[in-house]
Amino acid sequence: MDTPRVGIPDRLAARMTMAEQHEYLRGKFTRRGMLRAGAVTATAAAGSGLLAGNGAYAQPLSPTLIGSAATSRVDGSLVAPFGRHLAFGADPRTQMRISWQVPFAVKKPYVRVGLKPWDLSHRIDAEVRHLHTPALTKKLPSVEQYYLHAALDNLRPGQTYYYGVGHAGFDPADPRHFGTIGTFRTAPTQAEKFTFTAFGDQGVSYHALANDQLILGQNPAFHLHAGDICYADDDGAGKPDDAYDARKWDNFLAQTESVAKSVPWMIATGNHDMEAWYSPDGYGGQLARWTLPDNGFDAKHSPGVYSFTYGNVAVVSLDANDVSYEITANTGYSHGRQTAWLDRRLRELRSRKGIDFIVVFFHHCAFSTTNGHASDGGVQDLWVPLFEKYKVDLVINGHNHVYERTDAIKGRRVSRKVPIGASLDSSRDGIVYVTAGGAGKSLYDFPAPDSYEGHVKDQESVTTYHWTKSGEKSTEKVEWSRVRYTGYSFLAVEAEPGRHPRLRVTALAESGERIDHFEVTRSGTSKN
């Protein structure tokens, strides 16, 4: 960029962690008085914790308090909610979290919910999370954002619910707003066949929107987003001169609403999702925008680490920024707590009755061959041994903006070849790793020819690299790269319980064309 973004001296910038960047930014902007100059009246009235310059996270605010100043000039009837997105709680059978935005502060936000669209009699107050972003560069304005969240508990399993979001002056039950009513369905008590979808690296674009609509056509029970969500920070290097345009989150959530208002949108955090201004670990913004299961190792600071179970499938979300050898601003921030939690959680899930499959998703790739990022040795060193120890059934990553799929792997080597259309038993054959980073951002390329369904060009080996602990690229020749596709795409996974449970994994291009499919089975699983 032509203009210096945050003015951190080069001698410091090269080695600053996310926490150090946060401290620098807070001190810099507070000293200059930019917060006071950029804040709107509502911020002065309600943003006490966030404006202190002391590393405070976005704080829940009183709905009455946050609306008391700004809405004196903005009639609530003229403020329309947008950006609705759902997420499961820790128990998808009984818990749903509804989140949305408003462009201005409003009074008394709430959710109406019921079993019929004309009978939304149950009303739940919403929590307000306000984010102030100063003008981090001369080209960006300061931004005020208001994220609203409601927790729905004690729901009926396997039930379709109708809901509407509103506030003083905007009642979703009003016939004028009937078109804003949304729906969701809780997970069933007994395991049954269902589909979920996944991708990473989306951003805001026509390609991203096209993928969303294709996903909606799969009628998924939930969607997994493997990080690098909206690219407000378009650099993503984890460096002090990264700057982020907070308004891109508004565009992203508006784009995604057509799907996420009815399909729980379960996210992991990527390198582009670290935003140092908001908190020492860079996740204060994510904590304001999303409400996710709170059963990870530290839900108050690491929103992208959690697990949930839907039917016969357990899903684990991880934050690979913590272990990355490539992008190190947050490497080691959990001091090993996340990896210890992963060990305990995988052990518990593998022993739980009724769970046939464990799917793990996160951002940085365990195994990929692109010229962009390739494989992260930190993931390989710290997490892959645990995946193999507990015989994880499927691993889904983003980070590399392509589709790539491995053969079954054990000990970083091919343990079983898995051609397109083949089946493997994950309890004995090893783990297949999928890179599904073609959700919408500009595409990467491979050091070998594309090879996908209808266009198979198998190669005995591919020369690629992985990132080492010293932050360098180590060249290697690998034999596990089975499918490569340079194009926009996503993953659809059909889970089928029963005496012979299976995961039918399909990769679909933006055109709807199938580019890969394979099947994961598991012998010796628990009966449902």
Sequence and secondary structure as in RCSB ss.txt:
>XXXX:A:sequence
MDTPRVGIPDRLAARMTMAEQHEYLRGKFTRRGMLRAGAVTATAAAGSGLLAGNGAYAQPLSPTLIGSAATSRVD
GSLVAPFGRHLAFGADPRTQMRISWQVPFAVKKPYVRVGLKPWDLSHRIDAEVRHLHTPALTKKLPSVEQYYLHA
ALDNLRPGQTYYYGVGHAGFDPADPRHFGTIGTFRTAPTQAEKFTFTAFGDQGVSYHALANDQLILGQNPAFHLH
AGDICYADDDGAGKPDDAYDARKWDNFLAQTESVAKSVPWMIATGNHDMEAWYSPDGYGGQLARWTLPDNGFDAK
HSPGVYSFTYGNVAVVSLDANDVSYEITANTGYSHGRQTAWLDRRLRELRSRKGIDFIVVFFHHCAFSTTNGHAS
DGGVQDLWVPLFEKYKVDLVINGHNHVYERTDAIKGRRVSRKVPIGASLDSSRDGIVYVTAGGAGKSLYDFPAPD
SYEGHVKDQESVTTYHWTKSGEKSTEKVEWSRVRYTGYSFLAVEAEPGRHPRLRVTALAESGERIDHFEVTRSGT
SKN
>XXXX:A:secstr
  S SS   HHHHTT  HHHHHHHHHHHHHHTTHHHHH  HHHHHH TTGGGSS     EE HHHHHTTGGGTS 
GGG   EEEEEEE S TTT EEEEEEESS  SS EEEEESBTTB  EEEE EEEEEEE   STTS  EEEEEEEE
EE S  TT EEEEEEEBTTB TTSGGGGGG EEEE   SS   EEEEEE    SSHHHHHHHHHHHTT  SEEEE
 S  S SBSS S  TT  B THHHHHHHHHHHHHHTTS EEE   GGG  TTTSTTS HHHHHH    S SS TT
T TT EEEEETTEEEEE  GGGT SSS TTTTTTTTHHHHHHHHHHHHHHHSTT  EEEEE SS SS   SSS E
EHHHHHHTHHHHHHTT SEEEE SSSSEEEE EEETTEEEE   TT EEETTTS BEEEEE  SSS     SS  
BBTTB    S EEEEEE TTS EEEEEES EEEEE S EEEEEEEE SSS EEEEEEEETTS EEEEEEEE TT 
   
